[in-house]
Amino acid sequence: MASAELAPEGLASQITSACRTAAGDDVRSVTYFNRSDFEQIYLRSDLTQDADLGAFVEHETLGFDAAEDYRGSELGNYTFTVRRFDNGFLTRVIRGGHGVFVTLDSLTINRSEEIASALEEILEAEVE
């Protein structure tokens, strides 16, 4: 179910700004979500809103379980996910009961870490 206003305006703006600062025009879209709802808070102007976000969100909410399942693993706690597709990338960050996934045209390891770090900070501040 897509919500019209799941993310407060200030939070949506902060998240979008952080993603655009880290990745510029390579950012395709930004979606804020929790376990039961989602809101696309940014869509690049040259794209049409025809993606099946519900299917993406359904899959990305599995990250709530991953964050719990990997807690205390030998690799350390889960921090973020990067996915590679034929036509782009997706970076997902989950903190507390909410998360963000960002779709991008191109992505480097350094850029993915910048995006994830910024989103972690923003989301953790919202949890407190």
Phi and psi in degrees as a GROMACS rama.xvg file:
@    title "Ramachandran Plot"
@    xaxis  label "Phi"
@    yaxis  label "Psi"
@TYPE xy
-93.4502  130.431  ALA-2
-96.6409  143.897  SER-3
-74.672  -30.165  ALA-4
-144.306  54.3455  GLU-5
-69.7261  -45.4347  LEU-6
-90.8845  126.635  ALA-7
-56.1372  148.124  PRO-8
-54.7804  -43.8881  GLU-9
-62.6287  -39.8464  GLY-10
-67.5177  -45.2823  LEU-11
-59.1684  -43.4432  ALA-12
-65.2144  -41.9726  SER-13
-63.8248  -43.9508  GLN-14
-63.6179  -48.68  ILE-15
-61.2569  -44.379  THR-16
-60.625  -42.8122  SER-17
-62.9929  -42.832  ALA-18
-66.3255  -44.4135  CYS-19
-68.7349  -33.2526  ARG-20
-65.3143  -41.5151  THR-21
-75.4425  -35.2978  ALA-22
-126.141  -2.94672  ALA-23
57.8342  -136.879  GLY-24
-74.4296  -3.8024  ASP-25
-73.3937  -16.041  ASP-26
-70.8462  123.012  VAL-27
-91.8919  -49.2298  ARG-28
-154.843  159.833  SER-29
-134.728  127.996  VAL-30
-126.128  128.763  THR-31
-99.3323  138.376  TYR-32
-151.374  161.755  PHE-33
-129.745  -168.022  ASN-34
-64.0686  -23.4784  ARG-35
-125.089  -3.42637  SER-36
-151.067  163.807  ASP-37
-153.313  161.003  PHE-38
-147.353  125.869  GLU-39
-79.3753  115.567  GLN-40
-98.7033  -9.73461  ILE-41
-152.971  137.343  TYR-42
-140.841  122.53  LEU-43
-56.8437  141.187  ARG-44
-62.2577  -23.8111  SER-45
-87.2788  3.27862  ASP-46
-108.367  154.731  LEU-47
-103.773  150.644  THR-48
-85.9518  68.6509  GLN-49
-119.698  3.23414  ASP-50
-71.6095  148.148  ALA-51
-83.3052  80.5692  ASP-52
-62.4265  -32.9309  LEU-53
-56.6828  -41.5555  GLY-54
-67.5998  -41.2446  ALA-55
-61.8275  -48.7183  PHE-56
-62.6764  -41.5755  VAL-57
-56.3843  -42.7219  GLU-58
-71.6944  -42.5458  HIS-59
-69.8282  -24.507  GLU-60
-68.3023  -15.2174  THR-61
-62.4546  -18.5395  LEU-62
-63.6333  -24.9574  GLY-63
-61.7882  -41.3922  PHE-64
-69.4647  -40.3004  ASP-65
-60.6965  -41.2974  ALA-66
-59.6576  -37.9445  ALA-67
-77.4481  -42.0873  GLU-68
-63.7721  -36.7869  ASP-69
-87.872  -3.80539  TYR-70
-56.9544  125.484  ARG-71
76.8508  14.5395  GLY-72
-70.733  168.367  SER-73
-63.8296  -20.5945  GLU-74
-87.8072  -7.48946  LEU-75
99.5349  -176.316  GLY-76
-74.4209  150.481  ASN-77
-60.6212  137.607  TYR-78
-118.606  -51.3616  THR-79
-160.957  168.6  PHE-80
-123.758  140.285  THR-81
-122.282  133.22  VAL-82
-122.321  140.22  ARG-83
-108.77  130.292  ARG-84
-120.893  170.64  PHE-85
-56.8592  -38.3745  ASP-86
-115.376  19.6421  ASN-87
160.72  -165.726  GLY-88
-133.598  159.728  PHE-89
-134.305  131.806  LEU-90
-117.734  130.375  THR-91
-122.908  135.551  ARG-92
-129.389  133.493  VAL-93
-126.647  132.263  ILE-94
-140.948  133.107  ARG-95
59.1172  -133.854  GLY-96
-96.7746  15.4167  GLY-97
-143.675  163.447  HIS-98
-153.223  174.12  GLY-99
-139.631  138.336  VAL-100
-124.739  141.64  PHE-101
-119.864  130.21  VAL-102
-102.869  142.453  THR-103
-139.318  153.608  LEU-104
-72.2078  -45.1697  ASP-105
-138.905  159.856  SER-106
-158.453  136.719  LEU-107
-111.564  166.024  THR-108
-59.2092  -46.5357  ILE-109
-60.6362  -43.2181  ASN-110
-66.0622  -40.2143  ARG-111
-62.8285  -38.577  SER-112
-67.9546  -37.6223  GLU-113
-63.1263  -46.9356  GLU-114
-61.6297  -49.7061  ILE-115
-60.8836  -43.8192  ALA-116
-61.1396  -45.1  SER-117
-64.0283  -43.7063  ALA-118
-67.8369  -38.9796  LEU-119
-57.2888  -46.6415  GLU-120
-61.3814  -45.6577  GLU-121
-63.9481  -48.4307  ILE-122
-66.4788  -39.7729  LEU-123
-64.0031  -36.3979  GLU-124
-65.2156  -33.1938  ALA-125
-71.5065  -30.0807  GLU-126
-72.4963  -34.6072  VAL-127
